Amino acid sequence: MANLTERVRNILLRPTSEWAVIDGEAVSIEGLFTGYAAVLAMIPAVAALIGGLLFTRAGLIGVLVDAILAFVLSLAAVFVEGLIFDALAPSFGAQRNRMQALKLAVYSATPGWIAGALDIIPRLSPLAGLVGLYGLYVLYRGLPVLMKSPPEKTTAYFLVSVAVLIVVYFVMAIMTVVPVFLFGRALGGGVAASH
């Protein structure tokens, strides 16, 4: 796998040409996630942990649990994205290829993970989200290269993929909020105790 820093720089600055390089790379799921995704997913998690400790009145355990949960869910979300890209491929004349779809999901998440460094100052988190939207452009550029979608169907493939991802993220958010709410209530603190 290419040098991590070089890959990040190329995905951010030259996504179209970098997708051509990524297309030909043979990687394992484990290598992709441990050598790239896990490293970058730590950026927003650690930034949020530090920001939570410095700028909120939340306790160490609560902030640490939030950071770990964010890290794990980030990796899970990217894995699910890859499965969605793969499952939708035939509907848009693209080729099914789970590994290529996972590469697409992981590498297009790069802008969001890098922008997550802004989470160190909680008030900048919305800006991190906006900067992370650049990942949608990166994804759009990668679909025809990695999934071999025909040019006339790439936009539809992209739009349907994004719509499905919005639903998936909404469900994941609900699955995250409910346990955190219940966990906080059980400890007599957190969101439930503040009302």
C-alpha positions in Angstrom: 0.0 0.0 0.0 1.2 3.5 -0.8 2.6 5.6 1.9 -0.3 6.8 4.1 0.6 10.5 3.9 1.0 10.4 0.1 -2.3 8.6 -0.3 -4.1 11.2 1.8 -2.6 14.0 -0.1 -3.4 12.5 -3.4 -7.0 11.7 -2.5 -7.5 15.2 -1.3 -5.7 17.0 -4.1 -5.9 14.7 -7.1 -8.7 12.2 -6.5 -9.3 11.3 -10.2 -5.7 10.3 -10.9 -5.4 8.6 -7.5 -8.5 6.4 -8.1 -6.6 5.0 -11.2 -3.7 4.0 -8.9 -6.1 2.6 -6.3 -8.0 0.6 -8.9 -4.9 -1.5 -9.7 -3.8 -2.1 -6.1 -4.3 -5.5 -4.5 -5.1 -5.1 -0.8 -6.8 -7.1 1.9 -9.8 -6.0 3.9 -7.7 -6.3 7.0 -4.9 -4.2 5.5 -7.2 -1.6 4.2 -8.9 -1.1 7.6 -5.9 -1.5 9.9 -3.4 0.3 7.7 -5.5 3.2 6.6 -9.1 3.5 7.8 -8.3 2.9 11.5 -5.5 5.3 11.5 -7.5 8.1 9.9 -10.7 7.3 11.9 -8.7 8.0 15.0 -8.2 11.7 14.0 -11.8 12.9 14.7 -12.1 10.5 17.7 -9.0 11.8 19.4 -9.8 15.4 18.5 -13.3 15.0 20.0 -11.8 13.4 23.1 -9.4 16.3 23.6 -12.0 18.9 22.8 -14.5 17.3 25.1 -12.1 17.3 28.0 -10.9 20.9 27.4 -14.2 22.6 26.4 -17.0 20.7 28.1 -17.9 19.8 31.6 -18.3 16.2 30.7 -16.4 13.6 32.7 -13.4 11.6 31.4 -15.4 8.4 31.2 -18.3 9.9 29.2 -15.9 11.7 26.7 -13.8 8.5 26.4 -16.9 6.3 25.7 -18.1 8.8 23.1 -14.7 8.9 21.4 -14.5 5.0 21.3 -18.0 4.7 20.1 -17.4 7.3 17.3 -14.3 5.5 16.2 -16.0 2.1 16.1 -19.1 3.4 14.3 -17.0 5.3 11.8 -15.3 2.1 10.7 -18.6 0.2 10.8 -20.2 2.8 8.7 -17.5 2.7 6.0 -17.7 -1.1 5.9 -21.5 -0.8 5.4 -21.0 1.8 2.7 -18.8 -0.5 0.8 -21.4 -3.3 1.0 -24.1 -0.8 -0.3 -21.9 0.3 -3.2 -21.3 -3.3 -4.1 -25.0 -4.3 -3.8 -26.2 -1.4 -5.9 -23.6 -1.8 -8.7 -25.7 -4.1 -11.0 -28.6 -1.8 -11.0 -26.5 0.9 -12.6 -24.5 -1.3 -15.1 -21.5 -1.3 -12.8 -19.5 -4.4 -11.8 -20.0 -6.0 -8.4 -16.7 -6.2 -6.6 -16.7 -6.1 -2.8 -13.1 -5.2 -2.4 -13.3 -2.4 -4.9 -16.4 -1.1 -3.2 -14.7 -1.2 0.2 -11.7 0.7 -1.2 -14.2 3.2 -2.6 -15.9 3.7 0.8 -12.7 3.9 2.8 -10.7 6.3 0.6 -13.7 8.6 -0.1 -14.1 8.9 3.7 -10.6 10.5 3.9 -11.7 14.2 3.7 -14.2 13.7 6.6 -11.6 12.0 8.8 -9.0 14.7 8.1 -11.6 17.5 8.7 -12.4 15.7 12.0 -9.3 17.3 13.4 -11.4 20.4 13.8 -13.4 18.5 16.4 -10.7 19.5 18.9 -12.7 22.8 19.2 -16.4 21.7 19.6 -17.7 24.9 18.0 -15.8 24.0 14.8 -17.5 20.6 14.4 -20.1 21.9 12.0 -17.2 23.2 9.8 -15.6 19.8 9.9 -18.9 18.3 8.6 -19.0 20.8 5.8 -15.3 20.2 4.8 -16.1 16.5 5.0 -18.7 16.9 2.2 -15.8 17.0 -0.2 -15.8 13.3 0.3 -18.9 13.1 -1.8 -17.0 14.6 -4.7 -14.2 12.1 -4.2 -16.8 9.3 -4.1 -18.4 10.6 -7.3 -15.0 10.6 -9.1 -14.2 7.1 -7.8 -17.4 5.3 -8.8 -16.7 4.9 -12.6 -13.1 4.0 -11.9 -13.4 1.3 -9.2 -17.0 0.1 -9.8 -16.8 0.5 -13.6 -20.1 2.4 -13.8 -21.0 3.6 -17.3 -20.7 7.4 -17.6 -24.4 7.8 -18.3 -25.3 6.0 -15.1 -22.7 7.2 -12.7 -24.7 10.2 -11.5 -27.8 8.1 -10.8 -25.6 5.5 -9.1 -24.1 8.2 -7.0 -27.4 9.8 -6.0 -29.1 6.5 -5.1 -26.0 5.5 -3.1 -26.0 8.8 -1.1 -29.8 8.5 -0.5 -29.3 5.0 0.9 -26.4 6.1 3.0 -28.4 8.9 4.5 -31.0 6.3 5.7 -28.2 4.1 7.0 -26.6 6.9 8.9 -30.0 8.0 10.4 -30.6 4.4 11.6 -27.0 4.3 13.0 -27.6 7.6 14.8 -30.7 6.2 16.5 -28.9 3.1 17.5 -26.2 5.3 19.0 -28.3 7.8 20.8 -30.7 5.3 22.5 -27.9 3.2 24.3 -26.0 6.4 25.3 -29.2 7.9 26.7 -30.0 4.6 28.6 -26.3 4.2 29.7 -26.3 7.8 31.1 -29.6 7.3 32.9 -28.3 4.1 34.5 -25.3 5.9 35.9 -27.5 8.8 37.1 -25.7 11.2 34.9 -25.4 12.3 31.3 -28.3 13.5 29.2 -31.1 11.8 31.2 -29.9 13.3 34.5 -29.5 16.8 33.2 -33.3 17.3 32.7 
